[in-house]
Amino acid sequence: MADDEDEGGFGGLYEEGHWTWDESVEALVFISDLPPKPVEAIQILTKAPTGTVEFRDDVDLIEQIRFRRRYQRKLKPGQADVITVQDVKDIALFTAPVGIMSPMLINMLHLPTTERFIRALILYSEYYLQVADEMTLRIIELETKVRTPDCEILEKEYRDNLSDLRLLVAKEYSTMLIGGSDTRKFHHMGPQKKRRSLSDKDVRLFETLLRMCVQIVWLALGRKSFNQIELEMNRIFKSEIFNAVEHTLRTDYIAKMAKEERAVLLGHCVRQDKKLNTRSPLMNEVFCHREIDYRLLGLGVIKCPQSSTSYSSKSAGSMRKSQLVVQKLYPDVVLPRKEKREFYFPSAFPDEPEDIRRCSEMQRRRWQNRLMKLLHLQTTVR
């Protein structure tokens, strides 16, 4: 691997330096004794990648050892040994082609807003695949069974649940679009939103972030149903007209769906406009005329009153044991039933924000350093 020769041996992380007490953070910090390295100007591509982007899937034993020693997240004392979103991001970054990587993408992936965005995408994709399997079984059963009024009630619950989960994704995506919170410096018109729009730079960031998110979701869900995940994620962000993955694969999967299946998986907020007026399905969900819990529409991270009983009861529309999958990596997602009451807006919102989960600064620096070495090696070879 390219970074094998550049990084030297398996030296310790804290070498050639000393420790000192920092009063501002009230902790020991490491200060390197080595002179600062000269910063070389390395040109980063601004055009969006075209065609199929292939991640490495043939990581040998030596590469796995290298990843664990140099790039895998190190557990702190007392920290639970569980797989986190950061761990999945690390694997995606390690196997990503250098052509789609950039310092801006790495910084973007290590923002709390982006991590909430990825977490919402994983939840939505898992439930989408679950409902898609269920609807496939229901369509097959229609050959020998008759639809009843209960079918409409159950399928409406599936449809509303998918719409609500799309809103969770749209909530964080909207924050990124307006350059809110920690995404301000990534706005296409600059942090102050006064510059001329950097369209090429923005398109590249969007395309690479979307492709990286597809890979992260696929890894998180056990490396299954890649095409289905990629098609759906490109559809909700780009609409059916501009779904480049569908134009490449030519599956016609939406046209092949039964009417009931299409109504559940796509929802009733789909708008068929002219190309110039087309909005992504995510934005259509935001402006859809239906009953929506106000907590799904609020940007930012705020403390909202939580019902103690809504999550304890199983949904009547919970999934049966799928006959299509013999062994599942995760149990089925069971969402709470909608409370039997009218939606309302509170008289006042909480003044205190919820505690934001910070991303690992150490991991961000590791991937930035690796990218700079890979780009420098490419420049030297040329």
Buried (B, 14 or more C-beta within 10 A) or exposed (E): BBBEEBBEEEEEEEEEEEEEEEEEEEEEEEEEEEEEEEEEEEEBEBEBBEEEBEBEEEBEEEBEEBBEEBBBBEEEEEEEEEEBBBBBBBBBBBBBEEEBBBBBBBBBBBBBBBBBBBBBBBBBBBBBBBBBBBBBEBBEEEEEEEEEEEBEEBBBBBBBBBBBBBBBBBBBBBBBBEBBBBBEEBBBEBEEEEEEEBEEBBBBBBBBBBBBBBBBBBBBBEEEBBEBBBBBBBBBBBBBEBBEBBEEEEEEBBEEBBEBBBBBBBBBBBEEEEEEEBEBBBBBBBEBEEEBBEBBEEEEBEEEEEEEEEEEEEBEBBBEEBEEEEEEEEEBBBBBBBEEEEEEEEEEEEEEEEEBEEBBEEBBEBBBBBBBBBBBBEEEEE
